[in-house]
Amino acid sequence: MKKTLVVAAGLAVLSTSAFASKARMTALNQASSNGSYYMQDNRNIWRSAAAMNDLGAHVTAEFGTDGVQGSANGGFFQSSGSLNYGLYLNDTENYGGVAAVGGAEPGRADLFLGSNNWGVRLGYETITVDAAKSEGTGFDFGVGYNMNDLGLWLNYQPAVTNTVADADVDGEAAMNLGATYDMNDYTLFAEYIKPNDDDSEIVLGAGRTYDVNGGSMFYDVTVANTTVGDDSDTDVSVAFGAEVKASDWLTWRLSLRQSVLQTGDSETSTRDTQLGAGASLTWGGMVVDGTITHAAAGDGAGTAAGTLGTDKFLSTVSMTYMF
């Protein structure tokens, strides 16, 4: 049985949840793959490698999809003097152009190194399936630099040629380049994203977080112009939410995001309200994060839409231990 929680809760840098997870970013209507432009979270390392310097020593694991072998992922981060370093295994959401072979996916690892205001990331992935006469290997990298109120980053995935069924298959280059700037209480952000040779996206926006009554609230406005082939569309969305520490061991979060303007070549404008909800359970330095998902009518006997169940209480589960 699934569930929805209609409770006010959702964002910011509370002490024990500051390094959270995909679940936290989903609950706050930020990008679960590469984090937030203006909130601290361990997913931010996939946008700017310099974000690793904000995290401290920790180990994190994302549980992945139940029953799907190889879908779990996680990393270990440590410091030595002023140098920070880390290893992350099996993050397949952000970079890498090596093609899958049937149901077999390439293995992946990312190395991180940073200090003070800079960080670098080197990603490597590979696959070999002799029976299918297939193989591929690829590298990608990211750099980030923070200077006073300005943050800069670049991630680049070179084009790669894979062998699939004894034939060459070309993977196109991809990149993203962006910046943030802290101005008074706000963070301004801009990013240019090029996922392949034909498509692109430009993101502009501003966001703010602030403390209130022992918790934290946030809001942002984001403008995204997306070009897919010959079609160009612009979406303006607003998001807001809160993150509330209900006790020493429990944090609730809730958010909403909705487009207020959709225009462009696709000539499509629809209601797209997105609810995010989640919770963190904390024991000392260990944090278990999860999202609280919406129960649809018919999910089980006696289940009503918009309810909070006691079985499968959290999904998109992760664990983070800070030491």
C-alpha positions, 0 to 999 in steps of 0.5 A: 500500500502506498501513501501520501502525507499532507503535512507541512515539511520539506527543505534546507540544511538541518544539521543531521539531514544536510548531506541527505540523498535522492529521496530528500531532493525528490521530496523537495522538488529538486533534481534527484540526479544532480541535486539543487542549485541553492540547497546543500545536499550530497547529490550536488557533487554531480553538478559541481565537483567542488560541492564535495568540500561541503560534505565532510567524512561520510558513507552513503548508499542508495537502495535502488529498485527492489529486486533489480540487480545492480541498481543500488549505488553509493559512495565513501568520502573522507578527508586528509588534512585539507584534502578531500577525496571520495569514491562513488560506485554505480551512479548511472543517472548523470554521465557515461556514453557506454551502451547497454547490451541487452539487459546488461548495463556497464559498470561505473565508478567515479573518483573525487578530489577536492580542497577548499574551493575546488573539486574534480571528478573522473568517471569511468565505465566499461562493459564486456559481453563476449557472447554478444560480441559487445564491449565499450569503455568511456571516461568523463570528467567534472570540475567545480570552483567556488570563489566568494559568492560565485560558483562555477562548474563544467562536466564533459562526456566525450564521444565514445564508440562502442562495439555492439553485436560486432558493429560500431555504435557511436555515443555522442558527446555531452556537457553542462556548464553553469554558475551560481551567484549568492546575492543578499538572501538569494542564489541566482543560477544559470546552466547550459546543458547539451545532452547530445549533438541535437538537443540543449537546455538553458536554465535560469532562476533564483532560489532562497532558503531561510530558517523559521520556527526551528525548521526551514523553508524555501522557494524558487523560480526557474525558467527552462528553455529546452530545444529538442530537434527543431522544437524549442519550448520555454517553461517557467515554474515555481516551487516552495516547501519546508523541512521541519525537524519534528524531534531529534530522530525525525524530520518531515519535508513537503514541497510543491512545484508547478509551471506557471507558463508553458509556451513554444513549438510543441504548443502544449500547456497542461497542469503539471503540479508535482507534490514532493513529500518525505522523511528522515529517521536519524540515529546518531550519525546515521540518517535513513531517508525516504520519499512518501509517495501517493496512494492511488485508489485500487492499490489494495483493499481498503486503500484510498487515494491520498492516504499514508500507509504503514507498510512500505512507509518510505520509498527511494530509500537511502542511508547516510552515515557521517563520521 
